[in-house]
Amino acid sequence: MSVKVCNVSTVHPRHDSRIFHKQCMSLKKRHFDVLFCVADGKGDSVDEGISIRDIGAYRGRFQRMLKAPVRMFRELLSIKADIFVFHDAELLPLALAMKLVSKARIVYDSHESYRDFLLHKEYIKPQYAKLLSKAFGLLEDFVVKRLDFVISATKHIDSQFDLGDRTAILYNYPKLSEWDKMPARVQDVARSDIVYIGNIVAERGISYILQAIEPLDCLLHLAGNYEPESYREVLQALPGWSKVKEYGYVDRTKALQIINRSVAGLILLQRLPNNIESLSTKMFEYMSGGIAVIAPDFPIYKTIIEHNKCGICVDPANVDQIRAAISYLIANPGEARKMGENGIRLTKEVYNWESQETLLETIYTKLAKKGKHKQIKEAI
């Protein structure tokens, strides 16, 4: 009888890259029974053999945070799973509740450091940010100590959990198999298109990109959701907006198509604690797509990008440096091509999701057998 794993999120979309396309599909491929519970209002469905249950959408962040956990709790009580995996920080109380009432193993997959995240959100007044961050840290520590296992997306996140052998790092690397369906990238063609894919928020340096491209002959493909929605108006007021082609949220296939036609992908995370020690998934996706990367000059990025000659690192708040990097790659397509080729080689050899699948299977197989946590860590 196969192990049943129920993934839970009220924040992420049903086709989220890390949850659906990587974890759910990898487990399904390895003969796990996989379910994904969401809150997007699109109804129940079965996609790629994976059952999706929808508790309905909620209008606004605060309504979701207050009401969705209660409704999700009722939904989860009807599900007989061996393992429940919670992917949202705001669902930690729900994870604890399920630990108390269920015989299933409970896992928390921490995609980002939420305690760092709270320090720099525009909707939280600075005088309250530190207090909220500390309070959340205490809550998070209290809950995770009572769960069965914690998965982290980066070393920085993992370092915040003092759980001994009950943690593992599952890197959010790109799936090499996704590129098998894409047409071959045409080489030696001059390109002046650049791309940014991801959440469109101030801390990711989008305004600096627009200022940088204003005098250049190029086109920025901008794909993602604005957070908050009013941030779009801020960007529209900048001169560089005339050189933007916006898409809104795009699915995986469309994202790969946009990458495939661009000369470079941009990741300009600003110099904040949560960014300096974390690696953007988009960097690896740009690399696997064979395009040069323009990334922040943080040590963690320079080690990969500059050491392996996959792109250019710049001060993420310096418009002149950003402009110079874009101009160089457009003017030197041969160099840009070599950087892209280096990125492909590196993702094939090291930074790919396929390298993480065995670890994922090991964690859940051992948990389902209710083996000792020490056995899990040794197997990893």
N, C-alpha and C positions, 0 to 999 in steps of 0.2 A: 504494500500500500504506500503510495507516494506521500511525501511530506507536504502539508498544506501551509503556505506562507501567505499571510494577508498584509499587504502594504497599506498604510493609512496616511492620507494627507488632506487637509482642507485648504491648503495654500497653493500647492503645485497643480498644474494642468494634468489632465489624464494621460497625455502623451509626453510627459516630462522626460527629458533626456536621461537623467541619472536613474530615476525610478522606473519608468516604463521601458524605455528603449534599451537600457543597460541591465538593471537588476532583474526586472520582471522577465524580460525576454531571455536572459541568460539562464535563469532558474527554470523557465519553461523548457528550454532546450535540453536542460539536464534532468528533465522528467519530474520536476516539482509541480505540485498543484498550486497555481498562482492566482491570487485575487488582489485587486487594487480598489480601495474605497476612496472616493473623491467627493468634492462638493463644488461642482461647476454648473449644475443645472442642465446638463446635456442628456441626462437619462442613462439607464443601465445599458450595457452593451458587452459584446465579446469581440475584442480586437486582437488579432494575431494569436488567437487561442487563449487569451488572457481575459478573465471575467472582470468587468468594471462595474462597481456599484456606486450610484450617485445619490447623495442625500439631499441634493438641491443646492442652488447658489444662494449667496448672501450678499446684500448690497452694503458695501463699505467694510473697511477693516475691522471696526469695533463691533459691528453687528456679527460679523463672522467669528470674531474671537469670543464673544459672549454666548452665542447661540449654537454655533456649529458643533462644539465639543459635546454638548448635551445630546444633540440628535445623532451624532456619530457614535456615542456611547451606546445608545439604544440599538443602532445598526450592528455594532460589533458583538453585542450580546447574542445576536441571532446566528453568529458565524462560529463554526467549530473549526478553528485553525490550530495548528501545532505551534505556530510562531506568528506574533503580530509585530510588525515593524513600523515604528512611528517616525515620520520624516519632518515634522514641524516642531519648532521650539514651543510654540503656543499650545501644543497638544501634550506636553509633558505631564500635566495633571491627569489627563485622560489615560496616558500610558501607565501611570501609577495606579489609577482606578482599575484598569484591566489586570494589572499584576495582583491586585487584592481579590478580585472576583473570579479570575480565570485560572485554569491550570496550565494554560499555554505559556510558552516562553515569550518574554517581552524584550524587544530590541529597540534602541534609539539610534537612528542614523542622523548624525549631526552634519548637515551640509555646510554650515558656516558657524563662526563664533558669534552667537547672538549677543553675548555680553559685550563684545567689542562693537557689534552692529548698533546697539542701543546708544552708544556714546556719540554717534555722529548722524542721527536721523534728524532731518529738517523739521519734522513735526513735533519734536520733543525739545522743550526749552533747555538750554545748556545747564541751568541750575538744577534741573531735575534729572538730567541724563546720567550723571555719575551715580546718583542714588538708585535709579532704576536698574542700571547695569549691575550694581552690587547686589541689589535685591534679587534680580534674576539669577545671578551667579549662585547665590545661596539656595534658591529654589532648584536650580538645575543640579547642583551637587547633592541636595537632599534626595531628589527623585532618582537620579542615575545610580546611586549607591544601592538602590532597592530593585533595580532592573537586572535582567540576566546578562545583557551584553550591550556595549556601545560601539558603533562604527563611526569613524570620522573620515572626512574627505581630505584632510591635510594633517601634516605633523603638528602644526600650530594648534589646531583644534584638539587633537589627541592629547597634547601636552597639558590641556586644561582639566583633564579628567584623571583623578588619582584613584584608579580602579585596579591597579595591578595587572593581572592577566585577563581581565574581562573587557579588553578593548582591542581594536584592530583598525588599521588605516586602509580604506578602500578608495584608492585614487580615482578621480573622475576623468580618466583618460578617454580619448575618442575611440569609437569602434571602427576598426579597419574594414570590417565587412560592409559598412555603409557606402564606402567609396567604390565597391565592386560594381554597383548598379549605375554609377555615374559615367558619362562619356569621357574618354581620355582628354586630359587638358591639352589644348593646342599650345605648343611651345613656339618661341621666337615670334610672338605677336605682340606688338607694342600695346600696352594697356595703360589707361589713366584712371581706371576705376579703383576705388578703395572701399573697404567694408568695415562696418561695426555691427555686430549682432549681439544682443543681450538686453538686459533691462536698461532703459534710458533714464539714468539718474545723474544728479549733479556730481556725485563723488566718483563718477567714471569718466570725467573729463570731456564730455561731449561738447561743451561750449568752447573749450580750447581747440578741439578739432575743427569746429566751424570757423573760428577765427583764423586758424592756420590755412585752411583751403580757400579762403576768400579771394586772394589774388592768383590762385593756381588754376590751371586748365585741367580740372579733374572732376569726377563725380563721386560723391559719398553715398554708398548704399547703406541706409540706416534701418535696421530691422529690430523690433522689440517693442515692449510696452513702456509708456511713460509713467514714471513714479515721482511725484504725483502727476496726474493728467495735465495740470496747469503748467508743468515744466515745458511742455511743447510750445506754449506761447512765448516763454523766455527764449527758446532756441529760434523760433520764427523771427524774432526781432533782430537777430544777428545777421550781418551782411552775407555770411557764408551759407545761409539757408537756401539761397537760390541754386546752390550746387548740391542739393540733397535730394535723393530719391527715397522716400520713406515707404515702408511696407506694413508697419504694425507688426504684430506677432506673426511669425512664419513657422511652418512645420519643418521637420528635419529635411525633407527632400528639397524644399525651396531654399532653406539655409545653405545647403551644400551647393546648390546651383549658383547662388550669389557668390559664394566663396570661389567657385570654379572660374568665374569670369573676372576676378579682381587681381590686381597686382600686389596688394598688401592688405593685411587685416590689422586693425588697431585695438589695443587694450591699454587704456590710459587711466588705470586706477590711481586715484589721488593718494597722497602720502598720509594715510590714516592707519592706525594700529591693525585694524582688521584686514587691510590690504597688503601691508608690507610683508607679512609672513605667509600669505596665501597665494596659491597659483590659480589663475583663471583657467577654467575649462576651455574657454574660447581660444586661448593661445595654442593648445594642442590640436583643436579643430582646424585652426588656420594652418598649422604645420602639416597635419595629415592631408589637407587639401592642396598642399604644394604651393602655398603663397608665403611671401616674406611677412614677418611679424614686426610691428612697431609697438614696443612694450615699455613699461616704466623702468627706470634705471635702479630698481631695487636689487640688492644682491641675489635674491632667490631667482629673479628673472635673468640677470646678467650671466649667472652660472649656466643657464640653459641656452639662452638666445645668443649671447656674444661668444661664449666658449665654443659652441657648435656652429656658429656662423649661419644662424637661421633668420636673422633680422637685425634690427637696430634698436638699441635702448636709449631712451631720452628722458629728460626731466618732464614728468607728465603734466606739469603746469607751465611749461615754457613753450609759448606759441612758436617762437623762432626755431627751436630745436625740432618741434613736431613738423613744422613746414619744411625744414631742411631735409628731414628724413623722407617725407612723402615725395618731395621734389627729386631727391637722389634716386629713389626706386623707380619713379616714372621715367627719369632720364637715362637710367642704366638698366634696361630690361634683362640684359645678360646676367648682371649681378643679382637682380631680383630672382631670376630663374634659379641660379645656383643656391641662393638662400632657401627657396622653396624646395628644391631637391634635397637639401640637407635636412629640412624639416620632415619630409616624407621618410627619409632613411631613419631618422631618430625615432619617429613614432612607430615605425615597423619593428625596430629593434628593442625599444624600451617603453615608450609612453603610449601604450595601447590598452584598451579595455580588456581585450582577450587575455592579457597577462593577469588580470584581476579575477577572472571567472572561477578559477580553481579555489582561490581564497574564499570567495562568496559561498561556493558550494560547501566547502569544509566547515565554515562557521555554522551554517544552518543545519547541515547534517548532524554535526555533533550536538548542537542545541536540541534538536528534535529527539535525539536519543537520550537526552538528559544526562549526558556525560559530564564529568567534572570540567570546570572552566580551565583547569590546568591542561587537560587533554586538548582542548580547543587551541590554546596558545601554542602548545608543542606541535600540533599538526600544522599550524600556520608557519 
